[in-house]
Amino acid sequence: MNERDLLDRLRRGDDQAFDAIFRSHYGALVGIATRILGERAAAEEVAQDVLLELWRRRETLAIEATLRAYLFRATRNRALNLIRHERVARRFEAEASKDVAHAQAADQRTAENEINAAIADAMTALPDRCREVFELSRMHGLTYAEIARTMGISVKTVEAQMGKALRIMRERLARWLPG
């Protein structure tokens, strides 16, 4: 059967004509798409899409050259469109990933600023001697004995003041501490 008769039968909805076109052109279409895409599974999908579109548009189909040329061009175009789409999707994903990273960094900075402000507020709420012991221990890294010598108080007083400071700090910073 010649190509013109096959196309006429296809336009009338003849399943056998479509089946004949599919069997005779599918392998070559997959080959073209594979060379363009470099991936057989995607190439098979492209070839199937082209042939499915041929069936869908069978009644309004205007083929200028041969059916083979039409199918090859349609396959090439669809494969190239798929590549373009994937490039755009990758670019979008990269940009979205950057946006998420920036938002996370901003959220992190905001949280750090809030915690630092809460710590500063909690420290100002400490009684003077308590705050001095806490700062010498936690900010300057002095031992309890060094703090006692520096402040002229006993180590037991340093321990008591530090316990009090930690209790007050824990209470004031409860919402920031793990549950």
N, C-alpha and C positions, 0 to 999 in steps of 0.2 A: 504494500500500500504506500502511495507517495505521501509526502509531507503535507501537501495541500488538503488531501482527503482526510488525513489524520487530524488536521487542525479544524476542518469543518465538522467532523464527528465530535471533537472535543468541545467546540462551541455549542453543540446541541446537547452536551451533558453526557456523552457516551463514556462510561467508566472504563471500558476496554481500551478506548483510544488513549485515555489518560494513563492507564496502566502500561501501554506500549511505549508512550513517551517517557514515562518514569523509568522503565527498565532500560531503554536505549540511551538515556542521557544521564542518569543518576551518577554512575561511576565517574564519568568525565567531569561532571560538576563538582563532585567531592574532590577530585584531583586538583582542579583549579583552585578551589577554596583552600585546600590543604597547603598548596604552594604559597598562597597569600598569607594565610593565618599561621601556618606552621603547627597546627594542631588538628588532628583528625576528627575528634569529637565535635569541635566547633564547626569544622568544615562540613561534616555530615548534617549538622543542624542548619547551616546556611543553605545547603543544597535542598534539603527538605522544605525549608521556608520558601525558596524560589519556586519549587514545583507546586507547593500548596497555593502560593499566590497565583500561579498560572491557572490552577483549577478555579480559584475564586473569581478571577477576572476573565474567565474563558469567553464569556458572551460579548465583552467589550474589547477584547484583545486586538490590538493593531500591530501586527508584526511586519516591519518594513523589509527586513532581509530574511534570512532563514530562521527557522525555529531554533536550530543549534546556536546561531550567532546571538539570537535574542536571549536564550537561556544562559549562555556564557557571559554576556554583558551584565545580565541581571545578577548572576552569581558573583562576578567580580565586584560590582557596585555594592552588593549587600555585604560582602566580606570586608571591603574597604570602609564601609559605614560602621561595621562592627569594631574595626580597629580604632576608628575615630571616637566612637562612643566609649571604648575602653580607656583611651587616653584622657578623654574629658572626665570620666569617672575617677581615674587615678589622680588627676590634678585636683578634682573636687575633694577626694578623700584626704589628700595631702594638706590642702588648705583647711579643711574641717579639723584635721588632726592638730594643725598649728593653732587654730582658734581655741580648741579644747585645752591645749597645753597652756596657752596664754591665760585663759579663764581660770584654769586650775592654779597657775602661779599667782594670779591676782587674788584668788580666794585664799591661798596659803598666806600671802602677805597680809591680807586683811585679818585673818585669824591670828597670825603672829602679833600684829599690832594690837589687837583686842586683848590677847593674853598678856602682852607686855604692859599695857595700860592697867589691866586688872592686878598684875603683880605689883606695879608701882602704887596703886591705890591700897592694896592690902598691906604693903610695907609702911605706908604713911599712917595706917591705922594702928600700927604697933606702938606700944609705949616706948619712950626714948631709949632706955637701957636695953630693952628687948630688941629693938631695931638695931642698935649698935652691935650687940652680940651676934645677931643674925647676919648682918653685913660683913663683920669680921670673919665669920665662919664660911658663909656661902659665897661671898663675892671676893674676899681676899685670901681665902684658903687657909686661914690660921687654925691651929689645933685649939682644943679647949684650954690647954695649959698656957698656950701663947696668949689667948684672949684674956685669961685670968691675970697674967702678968701685965699685959698692956693696960687693962682697965683697973688693975689693983683690987680685984675681987677674987673670991675662991673659985676653984674649979666646979664645986657643987653649985654655986650661984650661977655660973656660966651654963651648966647643964639644965638648971631650973629655968633660966631665961630662954634658953634655946628650945626647951620643951614647950614653953608657953608660946614662943614665936611660931613654932611649927604648928601648934594647935590652932592659933588664930589664922595663920596663912591657909591651912587646910580648910577651915570654915569659910573664909572669904573667897577661896578659889575652888570651892566644891563643884561648881558647874563645869569647870575646866578639867577636873580630874576624872580618870576612868572610874566607872561605876563599880 
